[in-house]
Amino acid sequence: MLKTKAHVEVVSHRNDTRPAIHVAIMTENTEHSRSTPFLTHTTCPQQLQQPLQQQQHSPFVIHIHAFVNDQSSENEVRTRISRCEHDIHLHFYETKSLDVSMSTTHYSGSSASKKLKFVEFFYGTLEHVILMDTDVLPLFGFDDLFDLWSEFNKFNSSQMLGIAQEQSDFYGTKTAYNSGIMLLSIKKLMEQGNWVQKMREETLSSSPNPNADQDVIIRLLEKNSSWKYELECGWNFQFIGFVSRGFNCQTCIRIAHFNTCNARGRPEFEVYKNMTIAHNQRVCDSRKVLSQQTRKSFATLGNYCLGV
């Protein structure tokens, strides 16, 4: 079993016995944790900045499991979460025990590959966990996390990994999946799915992994199709699909994912960091997700068919 230093810090404003939602994120350096919209907007969205007495009906408490590799990134996460008027339990872990031996040209380097160890890491501690990249933005804050967590209740006896389709054209006509947001049924993956052995076989194979952990996940799902619970596109709306081929999700968009837009050197990077999204209504047309200012910013980058 994996071993790593861990400690818990509770940013809590009352004691209760509400159900817990567990979210795991990888924030390996200060810059990463500072720029992530997940920490900036999700855990402490504007509509939650209200007196404590108005939050008494929140049905759950959030546990954020943050994997860090230095004190500065840990401090950055702690500072951001401490501003919230909501019960949040922070769990910090060192990433050094999560190394995975696999080659990848992904811009995040080994960071993304380490997520493949989360299932083994949480086994015996958690039954379910939501894995989220840090370049995602739930549009409605805690409501999204609660509703996404509820998707676990829809798994059948053989389903153990919830995931949405890849929306870019990277894989051509092949049906692929995006690992930026996943629902992991930890116990089932370990005990029914034989996760450790199968994951290791895929990471040691000669297959190229330009998208790091995602390529491994796709191959695992191809060989173990019964594992898959397919999330609607609105749970992982990927900007790269939108800007490259006008992908238009037909369900309500709950979580925006910027994936390759956070690669430095791309003009979308600054737009991604500075974008603003209205929190006051649900969005059922992907062309309305972007604020007017952001649509104009993207329009200067080329003909991305963003509409008006």
Phi, psi and omega in degrees: 000143180296145177233137179202153176293137179214148171210160185240136174235127184256120172260087189229140184248004174191159177262138180199177181239034181292157176300151182253142173245131184248126180235127179253132179225154178251114178231087190276350179210166185298318181298320180297312183288336180283324186268348185294127178290337179301310181285328184286319189244331189283305187287343180218056183293161188303321184289350178265358177277077184217164181304146184303323184296340179276356183253012187295341185262007177299126190276002186205169175238144184263134169247117177256120180258103186255125178262120186231160178235007175205164184292326182295320180290326176295316179298322180296316178297314182299318181298316182294317183289328183294345180280351187275144173262059181207156181281113179228129176257121179262130176239120181254138179224146173281145184270353189297336180273002184257010184300138179239131180276095176203149180268142178203149175254013182298144185297338180275357180067224184282348184302312181295321181297329182296338180296338178295343180270354185299320182301310179296322183297316185272354182299133182090349180245313181237147175267325179224148174208144172266123176262126181230134168293159181274359176257035176245155181222099172297125188288339184236026172060231186297329179302320180296316181296319179296314181291322178295318178301325181295341178297335176303327182293346182266353178296140171274187188294336182257345180282137184214001180216113179267132186201149178258160181292151171291133185255353177276175179261019184302321184265014179067227182273356181289137175286120182231175185226151184255123186272008181294335175223120180221144171260117184252118173270093193301308184298317181294319179297321181284315189269320179270324187269350182053048189304311187303311182294314183292321178295317180296320179300320181287323180289334180269356180288169182274004182296139177290150182229065181297335178251025172053235185302329183298319179296322178294315179300316181299315180295321178297319180289330176296323182271342182226065187297334181292342179293328197282130166245115187275120176281149175294154184301334181293342178278349179206070181279115190261120182301326183298325177289326181291314185280337184268329182215019174065029179303130183235105181291132185267003176248166180300129181278122182253323183227123177267135182237125186265351185018252189295350179291349179263012176283126181298147181097345177266140181296336180293340187302313181293323178296317180300317182291328189255001186294152176236138181232135179293137181255004192267356177205154179286146184249119182250011176222120186300336181283357177253002181293319186283140173292161181301319181298318181290323177300319179294321179298317179292326181299332180286347183270351181144181181276088183261008175054049184275353181077194183235000000 
